[in-house]
Amino acid sequence: MSEEPTPPIYSLPLFPLHFVLFPQFPLQLQVFEDRYRAMISECIERNQPFGVVLIAEGQETGSPAVPHEVGCVARILAVKTLDDGRMNLLAVGEKRFRLLEYSEADLPYLIGRVEALDDGAWSEAEPEKPLRDIHRLFKKYLRLLAECSGMSLPKLALPDDPTALGFCIAAVTQLPTTEKQRLLAMTDPQMRLKSEKRLLRQQIKELETLKSATEESTEPADAEEPEIRVIFAERLDPSSEFWTDYKHEARN
């Protein structure tokens, strides 16, 4: 019986944020602290990525924050340096990692010793039906979200790969960061989608209640309505014409 291959272990500069990055999804940042400007400059010089980790304790600025154990590698696509030294950065999530240990060492930012983290195999022989079911639920959720916010639903091509679909739902759905972090850290794609199916049903019920209350409301038209923040994200193709043009325009 062959042994499971050992995940590669490597060092990675860390950027703790109040944000959960998922593989193949975008990250836009304005970098203004000296330590992170130094980190990004070093990454660009060495053509290396950095790691995004959700903050467990602490803040994005000031003393180093305590990060969660699982994060996502971020590959820099474009950086524009402003006149005052701040950086507008565009990156894309790559693979996940598990943080084994971290320290500041002689640098002003955190360096992590990490190992690659991948999903296990799909346990069902025929995943088509559960994938169809969650596709349907996710599309219903997006349609209701768009209707409640008065927006048009953009075209969204959903992936058929269970892991990619799970990350897509987790990235786009309006969930607390702690819930997104839990989904990022899971390594069973089937259990992740089952959990997301439950979450989608809960949110669909809430949106249907909100939609019904809005339609039946007798309040004046100028009455203040509850704010609904809609975020649509799509998997990135860094070689596409759009991102090629973006990188060209952002290059200094």
N, C-alpha and C positions, 0 to 999 in steps of 0.2 A: 504494500500500500504506500503510495507516494505521499510525501508530506506537502502541506500547503506552502507555497512560496512565501518567504518573509517579505513584508512590505518594505520598500526602500525608505531609509531614514536620511534626512538631510536638514540643513539649516535654512531658515527663512526669516527675513525681517517682517515684523508684525505691525499691523495698523489696527488698533482696537477702535471699534465704532459702535454706536447704538443702531446697528444695521446688520442684517443677515444677508450675505451674498451667496447666491446659488450658482452652480456650474452653468455656463453658457448664457448668463444674464449680465446686463450692464451695470457699471458702477460709475457714477459721476461725483467728483469731489472737488471742492476748492480747498487747497492745502495752504495753510498760512503759518502754522507753527514752524519754527526753525528746525526742530528735530525731524519733522516729517518731510520738510522740504529737502533736508540733507539725505533722508532715506530714499526719497523718490529720485533725487539726482544720482545717488549711488546705484539704484536699480537701473536707471537709464544707461549709465556709463557701463555697467556690467551686462546689460541686456538680460536682466533677471527679473522675475516676478516678486511680489510681496504677498503676505498672507493677511486676509481680513478676518478678524475674530470679533464676535459680539462681546461687549463689555458685560462682565458679571458683577463687578463692583468698581466704582469710580466713575470718572468723567473722561470725555474725549480730549480735554485740555488739562494742563496742569500735571500733577504727579501721575506716574504710570498706572494705568488701570489694570485690574485683574481680569483676564480674558476667560471665556468659556473654552472647553477642551477641544471642540471640533470647529474648524474654520474652513475657508475656501481660498485657494490660490487665485490671485488677481494678476492678469497679464496686462501690462500697460499698452494701450493702443495709440493714445495721443496725449500730449501735454503742451499747454500754452502758458508761458511765463508772462505775468503781467508786469507793468512798470514798477509796482511797489514790491515785487518779489514773490507775490502769491502765485500759486499754480492752479490752473484749471485742468483737471485730469479726467481722462476717460479710460476705463479699464474694463475687462471682461472676465467673469469667473471661469476658472478652469476646473481642476480637480479638487476634491476635498482633502483635508488632512486632519490627523489627530495630533494635538499638541502634547508632547511628552514632558517637556520642561522649557522654561524660558528665563532669560536674564537680560539685564541692560549691558553687562560687561563694560567695555570702555566706550560704548556708543550711547548717544542720548535717546535712543529708541530701543524697543524690545527685539531681541533675537530669539526665535524659537527653534527647538530641536523637534522635528515633526516626522511623522510617518504617513505615507499615503493611505487613504481610506476609500475603499470601494464597496459597492453593494454586493450582496450575495446573489445567487441565482434565483430566478423566479421558480417557485415551488409547484405551481399548477402546470399541468400538461398543456392546457389550452387557455391562454390568457385573454383570448379575443373578447369573450363576453364581459368579464369584469372591466376590461378596458373600454368597451363600448358604453357600459353603464356609467362609468365615471366621466367619460367624454360628454355624455348627455347631461349629467348633473352640472359639470363645470360650465358648459355652454348656457344652461339655464341660469346659473348664478351670474354669469357675466351679462346676460341679457337683462336680468332684473336690476343689477347694479347700474347698468347704463340707463334704464328707464327711470329709476329713482333719482338719478342725478341729471336727467334731461340731456344726456349725451347720446351720440350715435355709437353703436357697437362696431369697432373696427374689425376687419377680417383677421382671424387668428388661426393659424395652422397649428393644430395640436399634435405633438409627437406621439408615435405609437409605442416607442420603447418605454417600458414601465418605469425605469429610473428617471429618464428624461421627462416623462409626463408628471411624475411625482414632484420633481423639482420645479416644473413649470407652474403647477397648481400652487405649490408652497410660495413661490416667488410672487405670483400675481394676486392671490387671495389676500384680502385685508384681515390679517391675523396679528395678534400681539407678537412682538419679537421673540418672546420666550417660547411661543408655540412654533414659530418658524425655526427657531434653533433646535427644538426637539425633532422636527421633521428633517432638518439638515443632518442631524447626528444619527438618524436611523440607518441601518444597513440592510434591512429586509424590505425590498421594493413592494412586496405584496402587503405587508403590514402598514407601510407608509400610505399606500393608496386606500386601504381600509380606513385608516385614521382620517384621511382627507375626505373620504366619502361621508363620514359622520359629521365632520366639520362643515362640509358644503351643505348638507341637509339642514343643519342648524342655522346657517347663515341665509339660506334660501327662505326658511320659515320666517326669519326676522325681516328680510327684505319684502316678502309678500305682505306681512303685517304692516310694515311702513308704507308700502304702496297703497294698500287698501285704506289706511288712515288718511293718507294724503288726498286720495280721490274723494273721500267722503267728508273731508274737512269743510267747515263752513266759515273758517277764518277769513279775514280780508286778504286780498291778493298780495298786499305788501307786508303781511305778517312774516316774522322771521321763521325760516324753516331750518330743520336740523341739517347740519353740514355733513355732506357725504363726500369723502375724498376718493377719487377713482384713479387707480394707477394701472395702466396696461403695459405690460412688458412682453418682449418677444425674444426668442433665442437669437443670438447674434451670429452672423457669418462675417468674420473679420475680413474675408477676401471680397466681400460684395462691393459693388460700385459706390454705394452710399458711404460705407466706412472707409474705403480707400480715399474718397474725396475729403471726408472729414479729417483724416490723418494728414492729408496733404495741406489742407487749409490751416490746421492747428500747429503744424511744424514751424519752429522758429528759424 
